[in-house]
Amino acid sequence: SSLDTLLQKAGAFLKPFVPQLQTTFLKSLHDASSEVREKAAGNLGELAKLTLRIDQLMKDLLSTAETCSSEVKEACVIALGEVVSNGPKAKLSASVVTQVGSTLRGIEDDEDESNAVQKRAAYSLGQYGASCSGDELATLVDHICGEQSVSRMITLNALLQRAFANLQGAGLFARCVQEIKKNGKSKESDIKVKVAEACGTVLLQEAAEALEGGEGAGGDLPSLSQVLPCLVSLLDPKGNNSSEVLMT
């Protein structure tokens, strides 16, 4: 939409209009169209880079998520993930970030929620990992490793995408790789698909690091020897093109 384009192109020039845009996007989370709701959630994440009252924005989203319909809650959950991961850390209060993580964890674990809302919460929980404290990040990794499920793998994939450096800095990355390998032995095809995505994300992130470090396209990928056998097994476990991952 024109607003999406404006946010991407204008950037900091939009700062004077952030309050009005934020109000517009918050209202759009209640729109009858799922496409409009999702775009509004994403746009709130873009605005988080500019807003001076990011804590209040997250509090508004948390409050709405407690009382709204399932459809609106899904949009709020998307927005929470985008805002907490895009907002400048200097403007995020630790207490509100903690509240976001607790709320998302509760939604993900709530069996009364729809499957769509739970999966969105799982992804947003991984995004929260980009802004939470080191202790909270370790607790989140414990949560991921607590059971084998699609939901946990969704969270792990989001963590690898949004908080790769955080995981490395906290000494938690090796544990994530072990979790990927463990889940690669699952009999559930949906989990295997997420494991394949995780393998790809790890290699892409390490390739990006190698390029940034000036090593070029042939730079070292430290986890290649660990994730490649897992990926090969997932893509063709019996050597007869029967992979559930390839057929998904």
Salt bridges, closest charged atoms under 4 A:
ASP4 OD2 - LYS39 NZ 3.24
GLU38 OE2 - ARG120 NH2 2.96
GLU46 OE1 - LYS49 NZ 3.28
GLU74 OE2 - ARG120 NE 3.26
GLU82 OE2 - ARG162 NH2 3.41
GLU108 OE1 - HIS143 NE2 2.89
GLU108 OE2 - ARG152 NH1 3.20
ASP109 OD2 - ARG105 NE 3.27
ASP109 OD1 - ARG152 NH1 3.85
GLU113 OE2 - LYS73 NZ 2.64
ASP142 OD1 - ARG175 NH1 2.41
GLU147 OE1 - ARG152 NH2 3.75
GLU179 OE1 - LYS182 NZ 3.18
GLU197 OE1 - LYS194 NZ 3.60
GLU244 OE1 - LYS192 NZ 2.99
